[in-house]
Structures are given as C-alpha cells and as structure tokens.
Amino acid sequence: MSTGDGQSLAAMVFLAFVAVSLLLCGLAAADLDDPEHFYAGGSAAFGPVGSGLAIAGDYISAATLLSTTGSVALDGTDGMLFACATVVSLFLVMRILGEPLRRRGVFTMGDFLADRLKDLSVRRALGVATLVVLTPLLLVQLSTAGHIMAAMFGLPEGALTGCTVAGGALMVCYAAFGGMRGIGYVQILKVGVTLTAVLLLAGLVLARFGWSPPALFDAARERSGAGSDYAFPGLHFGHSFGGRLDLISFEATLLIGAACLPHLTMRLHPLRDARTARRAVGWAVGPVAVVCAGVVIAGLGACAMIGRDPIRAADPGGATALLMVTGVLDPAAGGVRHSMLFAIVACAVFVTTLAAVAGITLAAATSLARDFGGRPADRAAPRSPGGEIRRARVGIVLVGLVAVVLAVLLEDRGRLTLISLSFTVAASVLAPVLLYALFLPGHTAAGARWTVYGTLPLVLLLMAGSPAVSGTPIALFPERDFHWFPLQTPGLVTIPAGFLLGLIGRDRNRTRDRAHPAARDARTMSLRTTGAFRR
C-alpha cells in the first residue's frame, strides 16, 4: 500500500459522506413548512426500523467510540462495564420511556413537562437544564471532529481551528436545512458507516488471536502490567473504599444519565404509536450493542498489541487507542496516519461526531426557540409557523457560533470532565423530573423547579471541587490541585438529592395551595384562559 492511498481514501469517503448527507438534508428540507415537520419529521416519517436506527445514531457518539475504547484498553473490566452500561441505558430508555414520552405537538422536555404537569412555569427551568446538559457534549463532539479531520488529511496543528470551524459549519447546515428528518437520514447513514468500520476493526483484531476472545483478553491482561487487577473492577478508580464508591457513582450516572439526554428523548416524542415504540427497541439497541462489543474488542486489542503505558502516554484518557491500533494492524502503510485502515476508522469516527453534533445542535436550538422564546398569549393568535422555524434556524446558527468559539478556546482540555458534567446533570436533574412526572401521581411543576434549580448548583459545586477538575492527568486543570470533594463523579450524592428536592418542592407547593386556595384557583384559571396546554 502506498503512503498516499490512506489519505486519498479518507478524502474520498469524507467527501462522499458530506455530499450524500447534504443531499438527504436537501430532500428533507422540501417538507419543512411547519414546526411539526421541522422539529419532529424525522421519527414520525421512518416507522419502527428507521426510528430505531435514527435513535441508535443519536446515541452513538465520539465518547462511545473513543472514550470507551480507551477505558477498555487502560482499565480492562472497568471499561467493559462502562460499555455494558451504555447498552443497558438505551434499552431502559426505550422500554421505560419510549411509550410514555410519545405525544403529538411536543418537541422538547419543556413542552412535555408543561403539558404533563399543566403548568407553563416549568418550561424555562427545563430549558436551562437542557442547555447545561447539551453544551458540554456539543463542545466535546465538535473538538473531536476538528482533531479527526486534521488527522485524516495529515494537517499540521495550526489547522485545527480551521477544521473545527469547518465541522461547525457542516453541523449548522445539517440542522438548519434538514431539521429532524434530515438529521434522521444522516444518523441512519452514520450507523451503517460506523458498524462497517467497527466490525472490520474487531474482525482484524480477533483474527490476530485465532478468533478467540479469551486468548485476546489474556494477552491484554499480560501486556497491561496490571496483573489480575485488569480482570476485576476497580482499576480505573482504585480498589480503596473511595474508589469503589467512585465506580458505583460513575456507573449509576452513566446508566441513568445516558437514558435522559435531551437529543435522545426528543426523538421519542413523535413516534407514531405504542407498537412503533416497542418495535423500535430492537432496531435501536441492536446496533449500539454491536458497536459497543466491537469497541471492547478493539480496546483489548490495543492493550494486547500496543501496551497500556504507550496508550496512556499518547493520551491520559486513552482516547487515541482506537486509532493507534490501526497502525499495528496495518504496519506496512508507512505510518498510522497514512494507512487504509486508519482512513476507514477515522472517517467512521468523524461521521459519528459530525452527525452527533448536528443532532445536539438541533436539540439545543429547539429548546432555545420553544422554552425561551415565549408563548402566544391567546390560542386565537398562535405563532406563525414560518416565523417559528426562522427563529429555530437563527437559534441553530447562534448555538453553532458559540460552540465553535468555545471549542476552539478549550481545544482538547477536560474532555472527560465535560462528558461527566453532562451525564451527571442528566442523571441528577432530568431523570428525577421525568420519572416523577410520568410515574408519581400528583407531581407538580414546583417539584420540578426545585429539582432543577436546587440540584444544578449542587452538581456544579461538587464538580468544581472534584478530581475531575483538578489534581489528575485527565482533569480540566491537570497542573493544579484544589479539589476537596473525593469523588470524580458526584452522582452518588446529586442523584438522590435531585429526587429528594423534587419531593420537597411538591409537598411545599401542596401545603401552600391548601393554605391559599384563592391563589391556586386564580393560577389555574389563568392557565386555562391562555390556552397554555391542551385540555
């Protein structure tokens, strides 16, 4: 294989994906004449197979491919537990939330909770929580897209800013012109590309070890230098009591938080009926399970063929392990960045991140337009459909600009910290609000507001004082150490706090309504006369 073959293939696959995906978004744009099509056209138009694959595409991110592979390579069984939690979380959201979240005319969590709890005041609170969850994820995905684009084309470090801007421009185009339906097409295409690359890589790794997973695991354990610790949980956080608590906290946060990500739940609202939701489960969970199994094999292969120390030296979190293993499997290509296998895998990662940022951008802009954009005062004077879509597209451009600027400023700092922040807020704020609204009779908007405005500051405070921000090689400020909270992921504290604050706010609201029935009746009458929720 010549040195230029890999770069040529990377350019061809990249340009082909961009061309096809933009064409699909253009075809979808022809039907985006009202908010129902723009916000919800994706899932409603696809049926169970397309809906499931689109949900799987939203769920598979750069963290699924890069961070999980690195965790397996560096931490063995811990990384495999993280991969299992990823799959189980999607299964839970499809089985538990898939049917209850279906609702026509609902496009955001704020829409859903305002309609469910019959109180508009919850909309802005959910909008705040949604943006806090999505912004860190968007920055990580966008930064990763810039790095992968620069690596694919062999560009110098100085070109990273340009690559990040180019990725941001593409994501704005996908979201603004394609809407939910266009991004759904892109997600389905992404699932096919990612599955192909991951299965190819996993097959090549297994072939090196006689197609024997036990032989692969044994080789990884021997090369890890961690001995038997590689085969038991606790290597990532340590085997102390605090380390075990941190592992439990991280697993709980990942399991619960991943199930409540707004860009994922947004795709559940327009599912046609309960039968579609049930049939979509397999089509959503199946591809994600295959991808996670593939990255586990790739992570073990990276440790077995490269070694734990070189992987950690390249990146403390192991994010480069997936791409490093391609150089071992294709050594005659003249370097990892020029191999054909590297080009295929790098393109799959780039496709994954690009589709992910488009979905996250649309979800964030939809929240801005719906949850912060104000509501019409009278049902007789509804919003102009064209005006609302224009506001949503302006929101997409604003989100894209802010995300690009922040991603350039942060570069690659604190990638795992930002991911941890998003999942902790989702698990500690969005999960209690959704579960109480769906399954706790008589839950109130006051309880939801207490959960949001009480738990968010607690999460930020504990994260700021945790080893995820300072004092560790993968921290946001690795050269400083001012942490005072022992857990890297505070979910073990903040998740129970979110559920408890929801109950406290609910009970206080009921007590106040019993004490002031006139105020309660006036508030109810006001909501009915504004037409704020469907009767």
VMD Tcl script that draws the C-alpha trace (Angstrom):
set ca {
  {0.00 0.00 0.00}
  {1.41 3.41 -0.85}
  {1.53 6.20 1.67}
  {-0.92 8.31 -0.24}
  {-3.58 5.60 -0.51}
  {-4.88 6.16 3.00}
  {-5.19 9.91 2.60}
  {-6.87 9.51 -0.78}
  {-9.38 7.05 0.64}
  {-10.03 9.34 3.61}
  {-10.71 12.27 1.29}
  {-13.00 10.18 -0.94}
  {-15.04 8.72 1.94}
  {-15.27 12.08 3.68}
  {-16.41 13.94 0.58}
  {-18.85 11.17 -0.35}
  {-20.45 11.23 3.08}
  {-20.74 15.02 3.10}
  {-22.24 15.06 -0.40}
  {-24.77 12.30 0.31}
  {-25.76 13.68 3.71}
  {-26.22 17.21 2.36}
  {-28.34 15.78 -0.47}
  {-30.52 13.93 2.06}
  {-30.91 17.09 4.13}
  {-31.84 18.98 0.99}
  {-34.52 16.42 0.12}
  {-35.87 16.61 3.68}
  {-35.95 20.42 3.54}
  {-38.67 20.35 0.90}
  {-41.22 19.30 3.55}
  {-40.13 21.66 6.34}
  {-43.02 24.08 6.02}
  {-44.26 23.93 9.61}
  {-42.81 23.26 13.08}
  {-44.26 19.74 13.20}
  {-42.15 18.75 10.21}
  {-39.06 20.70 11.27}
  {-38.94 19.50 14.89}
  {-40.46 16.03 14.59}
  {-40.44 14.95 10.94}
  {-37.54 12.55 11.46}
  {-39.03 9.88 13.70}
  {-42.61 10.25 12.53}
  {-41.69 9.51 8.93}
  {-39.45 6.48 9.35}
  {-41.53 3.77 11.02}
  {-40.06 1.38 13.59}
  {-36.94 0.42 11.61}
  {-35.93 3.92 10.61}
  {-36.86 5.36 14.00}
  {-34.82 2.75 15.84}
  {-31.77 3.29 13.62}
  {-32.06 7.08 13.94}
  {-32.21 6.76 17.73}
  {-29.17 4.47 17.64}
  {-27.37 7.08 15.56}
  {-28.18 9.79 18.09}
  {-26.95 7.54 20.88}
  {-23.59 6.57 19.33}
  {-21.14 9.40 19.91}
  {-17.42 10.09 19.99}
  {-17.43 9.03 23.63}
  {-18.88 5.67 22.63}
  {-16.10 5.03 20.13}
  {-13.04 6.79 21.54}
  {-13.50 7.05 25.31}
  {-14.96 3.56 25.73}
  {-12.16 2.02 23.66}
  {-9.61 3.87 25.78}
  {-11.28 2.80 29.01}
  {-11.16 -0.85 27.94}
  {-7.53 -0.58 26.87}
  {-6.41 1.13 30.09}
  {-8.81 -0.26 32.69}
  {-9.90 -3.68 31.43}
  {-13.04 -4.83 33.19}
  {-13.98 -1.30 34.22}
  {-14.11 -0.29 30.56}
  {-16.23 -3.31 29.70}
  {-18.65 -2.36 32.48}
  {-18.89 1.14 31.01}
  {-19.73 -0.37 27.59}
  {-22.40 -2.61 29.13}
  {-23.93 0.34 30.99}
  {-24.17 2.22 27.68}
  {-26.21 -0.57 26.08}
  {-28.39 -1.20 29.15}
  {-29.16 2.52 29.43}
  {-30.52 2.66 25.88}
  {-32.59 -0.47 26.50}
  {-34.08 1.13 29.63}
  {-34.96 4.38 27.89}
  {-36.66 2.52 25.04}
  {-38.60 0.17 27.30}
  {-39.49 2.57 30.13}
  {-39.68 5.99 28.46}
  {-40.34 5.12 24.81}
  {-44.11 4.81 25.09}
  {-44.88 7.40 27.83}
  {-42.91 10.15 26.06}
  {-44.92 9.86 22.86}
  {-47.05 12.96 22.44}
  {-48.17 14.91 19.39}
  {-47.17 18.57 19.27}
  {-44.42 18.08 21.86}
  {-40.84 18.76 20.76}
  {-38.76 19.42 23.89}
  {-38.69 18.31 27.51}
  {-40.10 21.71 28.41}
  {-43.04 21.12 26.06}
  {-43.63 17.67 27.51}
  {-43.47 18.72 31.17}
  {-45.61 21.83 30.62}
  {-48.26 19.65 29.01}
  {-47.93 16.80 31.52}
  {-47.95 18.97 34.65}
  {-50.32 21.59 33.21}
  {-48.02 24.45 34.21}
  {-46.02 26.70 31.87}
  {-43.58 27.76 34.60}
  {-41.68 24.51 34.25}
  {-40.73 25.21 30.64}
  {-37.88 27.63 31.28}
  {-36.45 25.51 34.08}
  {-36.25 22.50 31.76}
  {-34.76 24.72 29.07}
  {-31.94 25.71 31.43}
  {-31.26 22.08 32.34}
  {-31.36 21.04 28.68}
  {-28.75 23.61 27.67}
  {-26.49 22.72 30.60}
  {-26.60 19.06 29.53}
  {-26.12 19.62 25.80}
  {-23.46 22.35 25.75}
  {-20.56 20.28 27.17}
  {-21.47 17.35 24.90}
  {-21.51 19.65 21.88}
  {-18.07 21.07 22.72}
  {-16.53 17.61 23.09}
  {-18.02 16.33 19.84}
  {-17.03 19.44 17.89}
  {-13.47 19.41 19.22}
  {-13.16 15.73 18.35}
  {-14.43 16.37 14.82}
  {-11.73 19.02 14.33}
  {-8.99 16.70 15.58}
  {-10.15 13.79 13.42}
  {-10.40 15.95 10.29}
  {-6.87 17.25 10.83}
  {-5.58 13.70 11.38}
  {-7.33 12.30 8.30}
  {-5.74 14.81 5.96}
  {-2.38 14.96 7.73}
  {-2.77 18.68 8.52}
  {-0.50 20.49 10.99}
  {-1.68 21.52 14.48}
  {-2.20 25.06 13.25}
  {-5.03 23.84 11.03}
  {-7.05 22.55 13.97}
  {-9.01 25.79 14.33}
  {-9.98 25.73 10.66}
  {-11.05 22.10 10.90}
  {-13.21 22.87 13.95}
  {-14.84 25.78 12.13}
  {-15.47 23.58 9.08}
  {-17.11 20.92 11.29}
  {-19.26 23.60 12.91}
  {-20.35 24.92 9.51}
  {-21.39 21.44 8.40}
  {-23.38 20.80 11.57}
  {-25.23 24.12 11.15}
  {-26.11 23.19 7.56}
  {-27.40 19.76 8.57}
  {-29.54 21.10 11.42}
  {-30.81 24.30 9.74}
  {-31.73 22.82 6.37}
  {-32.56 19.22 7.22}
  {-34.41 19.59 10.50}
  {-35.21 16.44 12.44}
  {-35.97 14.42 9.32}
  {-32.73 15.37 7.56}
  {-30.67 14.62 10.64}
  {-32.54 11.33 10.95}
  {-31.36 10.36 7.45}
  {-27.80 11.35 8.41}
  {-27.99 9.27 11.61}
  {-29.15 6.19 9.70}
  {-26.30 6.62 7.20}
  {-23.88 7.09 10.10}
  {-24.99 3.82 11.74}
  {-24.15 1.93 8.56}
  {-20.71 3.54 8.20}
  {-19.84 3.08 11.88}
  {-20.97 -0.55 12.00}
  {-18.90 -1.36 8.92}
  {-15.73 0.21 10.32}
  {-16.10 -1.21 13.83}
  {-16.86 -4.73 12.62}
  {-13.90 -4.61 10.24}
  {-11.55 -3.47 13.00}
  {-12.89 -6.00 15.51}
  {-12.57 -8.80 12.98}
  {-8.94 -7.92 12.24}
  {-8.14 -7.84 15.96}
  {-9.76 -11.21 16.63}
  {-8.01 -12.74 13.63}
  {-4.67 -11.86 15.27}
  {-5.64 -14.03 18.25}
  {-7.11 -17.03 16.47}
  {-10.69 -15.71 16.72}
  {-10.59 -16.47 20.44}
  {-11.92 -13.73 22.78}
  {-10.39 -15.46 25.88}
  {-6.97 -15.52 24.20}
  {-7.37 -11.82 23.36}
  {-8.31 -10.96 26.93}
  {-5.42 -12.97 28.38}
  {-2.96 -11.21 26.06}
  {-4.35 -7.80 27.05}
  {-4.09 -8.66 30.75}
  {-0.47 -9.77 30.38}
  {0.52 -6.67 28.38}
  {-1.33 -4.28 30.69}
  {1.19 -4.57 33.51}
  {-1.70 -4.53 36.00}
  {-1.81 -8.28 36.52}
  {-5.04 -9.69 37.91}
  {-6.36 -6.17 38.61}
  {-7.03 -5.82 34.88}
  {-9.59 -8.62 35.13}
  {-11.52 -7.20 38.10}
  {-13.49 -3.98 38.60}
  {-11.74 -1.08 40.28}
  {-8.61 -0.45 38.20}
  {-9.77 2.96 36.96}
  {-10.71 4.48 40.32}
  {-8.64 2.24 42.59}
  {-9.52 -0.54 44.99}
  {-9.92 1.64 48.08}
  {-13.33 2.26 49.62}
  {-13.44 5.70 47.99}
  {-12.50 4.17 44.64}
  {-15.33 1.66 44.84}
  {-17.77 4.46 45.67}
  {-16.48 6.39 42.68}
  {-17.02 3.37 40.42}
  {-20.58 2.93 41.66}
  {-21.22 6.65 41.25}
  {-19.88 6.68 37.70}
  {-21.84 3.57 36.67}
  {-25.08 4.96 38.11}
  {-24.53 8.32 36.43}
  {-23.80 6.70 33.08}
  {-26.73 4.30 33.30}
  {-29.31 6.91 34.31}
  {-27.88 9.98 32.59}
  {-27.49 8.45 29.14}
  {-31.17 7.48 29.22}
  {-32.32 11.09 29.69}
  {-30.20 13.02 27.21}
  {-32.48 15.65 25.58}
  {-31.45 14.98 21.97}
  {-32.39 11.32 22.53}
  {-35.74 11.89 24.24}
  {-36.58 14.50 21.59}
  {-36.67 11.69 19.03}
  {-39.14 9.68 21.13}
  {-41.91 12.30 21.21}
  {-43.11 11.88 17.59}
  {-43.16 8.06 17.48}
  {-46.44 7.10 15.85}
  {-47.88 4.70 18.40}
  {-47.02 2.26 21.17}
  {-46.46 -0.56 18.68}
  {-43.90 1.51 16.78}
  {-42.13 2.34 20.03}
  {-41.96 -1.31 21.04}
  {-40.71 -2.48 17.63}
  {-38.10 0.29 17.50}
  {-36.41 -1.10 20.65}
  {-34.51 -3.85 18.86}
  {-33.50 -1.65 15.95}
  {-32.13 0.94 18.37}
  {-30.44 -1.35 20.89}
  {-29.05 -3.90 18.41}
  {-26.64 -1.63 16.50}
  {-25.47 0.06 19.71}
  {-24.77 -3.34 21.30}
  {-22.77 -4.43 18.24}
  {-20.77 -1.18 18.23}
  {-20.02 -1.47 21.95}
  {-18.93 -5.10 21.53}
  {-16.68 -4.01 18.68}
  {-15.01 -1.22 20.65}
  {-14.45 -3.60 23.58}
  {-12.58 -5.95 21.22}
  {-10.66 -3.01 19.75}
  {-9.73 -1.78 23.24}
  {-8.48 -5.19 24.32}
  {-6.58 -5.46 21.05}
  {-4.96 -2.07 21.61}
  {-3.76 -3.12 25.06}
  {-2.59 -6.54 23.85}
  {-0.68 -5.26 20.81}
  {0.50 -1.82 21.95}
  {0.61 -1.96 25.75}
  {-1.05 0.08 28.43}
  {1.80 2.53 29.05}
  {2.25 3.70 25.42}
  {-1.52 4.25 25.14}
  {-1.58 6.28 28.35}
  {1.48 8.26 27.22}
  {-0.30 9.22 23.99}
  {-3.43 10.32 25.84}
  {-4.09 10.03 29.60}
  {-7.69 9.02 28.94}
  {-6.84 6.57 26.15}
  {-8.88 8.45 23.52}
  {-6.30 7.68 20.81}
  {-6.32 3.90 21.38}
  {-8.90 3.22 18.65}
  {-6.79 4.96 16.03}
  {-3.44 3.68 17.37}
  {-4.45 0.05 16.95}
  {-4.93 0.61 13.21}
  {-1.18 1.24 12.87}
  {-0.40 -2.17 14.38}
  {-2.92 -3.94 12.18}
  {-1.70 -2.17 9.03}
  {2.05 -1.67 9.65}
  {3.17 -1.64 6.01}
  {1.35 1.57 5.14}
  {4.13 3.93 6.22}
  {2.63 5.19 9.46}
  {-0.66 5.13 11.29}
  {-1.93 8.35 9.76}
  {-1.44 7.03 6.22}
  {-2.88 3.52 6.42}
  {-6.02 2.46 4.64}
  {-7.42 1.03 7.86}
  {-6.76 4.29 9.67}
  {-8.61 6.17 6.93}
  {-11.67 3.92 7.26}
  {-11.79 4.10 11.07}
  {-11.03 7.83 11.19}
  {-13.81 8.52 8.68}
  {-16.23 6.47 10.78}
  {-15.28 8.46 13.89}
  {-15.64 11.74 12.01}
  {-19.02 10.70 10.61}
  {-20.10 9.76 14.13}
  {-19.06 13.07 15.66}
  {-20.47 15.17 12.81}
  {-23.89 13.52 12.97}
  {-23.86 13.74 16.77}
  {-23.13 17.48 16.81}
  {-25.91 18.07 14.28}
  {-28.45 16.28 16.49}
  {-27.27 18.02 19.65}
  {-27.29 21.41 17.91}
  {-30.88 20.93 16.75}
  {-31.98 19.88 20.24}
  {-30.30 22.91 21.84}
  {-31.73 25.33 19.27}
  {-35.18 23.80 19.62}
  {-35.02 24.37 23.37}
  {-33.99 27.99 22.79}
  {-36.85 28.57 20.36}
  {-39.53 26.73 22.34}
  {-38.58 27.00 26.01}
  {-37.15 30.53 25.99}
  {-38.95 32.04 23.04}
  {-42.15 32.93 24.87}
  {-45.62 31.59 24.12}
  {-48.58 33.26 22.44}
  {-50.95 34.85 24.92}
  {-54.04 33.54 23.20}
  {-54.87 30.39 21.31}
  {-56.60 32.62 18.75}
  {-53.26 34.25 17.95}
  {-50.84 31.36 17.56}
  {-47.28 31.66 16.45}
  {-46.62 31.94 12.75}
  {-45.25 28.55 11.59}
  {-42.76 30.22 9.27}
  {-41.70 32.64 11.99}
  {-41.08 29.85 14.48}
  {-38.94 27.92 12.00}
  {-36.95 31.08 11.27}
  {-36.37 31.56 14.99}
  {-35.26 27.95 15.30}
  {-32.79 28.38 12.44}
  {-31.44 31.56 13.99}
  {-31.04 29.58 17.22}
  {-29.11 26.89 15.32}
  {-26.71 29.49 13.92}
  {-26.22 31.07 17.37}
  {-25.62 27.70 19.01}
  {-23.16 26.81 16.27}
  {-21.22 30.07 16.62}
  {-20.97 29.82 20.39}
  {-20.00 26.14 20.23}
  {-17.24 26.76 17.68}
  {-15.76 29.63 19.69}
  {-15.79 27.66 22.96}
  {-14.43 24.51 21.29}
  {-11.52 26.49 19.82}
  {-10.78 28.13 23.17}
  {-10.93 24.88 25.14}
  {-9.10 22.86 22.45}
  {-8.89 19.36 23.99}
  {-8.90 20.27 27.69}
  {-11.11 18.41 30.11}
  {-12.88 16.22 27.56}
  {-13.84 13.57 30.12}
  {-14.79 16.25 32.66}
  {-17.24 17.85 30.24}
  {-18.79 14.47 29.42}
  {-19.08 13.71 33.14}
  {-20.79 17.06 33.74}
  {-23.41 16.42 31.05}
  {-24.23 12.92 32.26}
  {-24.32 13.99 35.92}
  {-26.79 16.81 35.23}
  {-28.92 14.48 33.08}
  {-28.99 11.81 35.81}
  {-29.46 14.22 38.73}
  {-31.90 16.72 37.20}
  {-33.64 15.38 34.11}
  {-34.15 11.82 35.39}
  {-35.98 12.84 38.61}
  {-38.12 15.37 36.74}
  {-39.13 12.89 34.03}
  {-39.70 9.90 36.30}
  {-41.75 11.88 38.82}
  {-43.84 13.49 36.09}
  {-44.53 10.12 34.45}
  {-44.96 7.81 37.41}
  {-45.66 9.86 40.57}
  {-49.34 10.87 40.71}
  {-49.90 14.47 41.70}
  {-46.38 15.66 40.99}
  {-46.22 19.41 40.47}
  {-44.26 21.97 38.50}
  {-42.94 23.31 41.80}
  {-41.31 19.94 42.45}
  {-39.71 20.05 39.00}
  {-38.39 23.57 39.57}
  {-36.94 22.58 42.95}
  {-35.14 19.69 41.29}
  {-33.68 21.88 38.54}
  {-32.73 24.99 40.49}
  {-31.68 23.11 43.60}
  {-29.66 20.30 42.04}
  {-27.87 22.23 39.28}
  {-25.84 24.41 41.69}
  {-25.03 21.33 43.79}
  {-23.70 19.47 40.72}
  {-21.59 22.45 39.65}
  {-20.22 22.95 43.17}
  {-19.23 19.31 43.67}
  {-17.80 19.01 40.15}
  {-15.68 22.15 40.70}
  {-14.23 20.61 43.85}
  {-13.72 17.12 42.41}
  {-10.62 15.42 40.94}
  {-12.31 15.72 37.54}
  {-11.46 19.45 37.54}
  {-8.03 19.45 39.19}
  {-5.39 17.13 40.54}
  {-5.44 14.29 37.97}
  {-3.91 13.88 34.48}
  {-7.34 13.85 32.81}
  {-8.68 16.85 34.77}
  {-9.71 20.19 33.28}
  {-6.72 21.75 35.08}
  {-4.24 18.88 35.41}
  {-1.41 21.16 36.55}
  {-3.40 22.45 39.54}
  {-4.81 20.65 42.58}
  {-7.55 22.38 44.57}
  {-10.04 19.53 44.84}
  {-11.81 18.93 48.16}
  {-14.57 16.51 47.10}
  {-13.25 12.93 46.87}
  {-15.41 11.52 44.03}
  {-14.64 12.23 40.38}
  {-18.33 11.81 39.54}
  {-20.69 13.26 42.19}
  {-23.76 11.32 41.04}
  {-23.82 9.24 44.21}
  {-24.71 12.46 46.07}
  {-26.52 14.53 43.44}
  {-28.89 11.86 42.06}
  {-30.56 11.20 45.45}
  {-30.54 14.97 46.07}
  {-32.45 15.57 42.83}
  {-35.16 13.07 43.75}
  {-35.38 14.42 47.30}
  {-35.66 18.06 46.21}
  {-38.47 17.12 43.84}
  {-40.47 15.64 46.72}
  {-39.77 18.63 48.98}
  {-40.89 21.12 46.32}
  {-44.01 19.10 45.59}
  {-45.03 18.93 49.26}
  {-44.35 22.64 49.87}
  {-46.49 23.56 46.89}
  {-49.37 21.40 48.15}
  {-49.11 22.98 51.60}
  {-49.20 26.47 50.10}
  {-52.22 25.64 47.92}
  {-54.13 24.30 50.92}
  {-53.32 27.48 52.83}
  {-54.21 29.82 49.93}
  {-56.94 28.21 47.81}
  {-57.84 31.51 46.15}
  {-54.34 31.90 44.71}
  {-54.44 28.34 43.42}
  {-57.79 28.88 41.69}
  {-56.58 32.12 40.11}
  {-53.45 30.42 38.78}
  {-55.48 27.56 37.30}
  {-57.94 29.98 35.66}
  {-55.03 31.94 34.17}
  {-53.58 28.84 32.57}
  {-56.95 27.83 31.11}
  {-57.63 31.24 29.59}
  {-54.21 31.48 27.92}
  {-54.62 28.12 26.23}
  {-51.18 27.19 27.52}
  {-51.86 23.48 27.49}
  {-54.20 21.14 25.74}
  {-57.35 20.20 27.54}
}
mol new
graphics top color blue
foreach p $ca { graphics top sphere $p radius 0.5 }
foreach p [lrange $ca 0 end-1] q [lrange $ca 1 end] { graphics top cylinder $p $q radius 0.2 }
display resetview
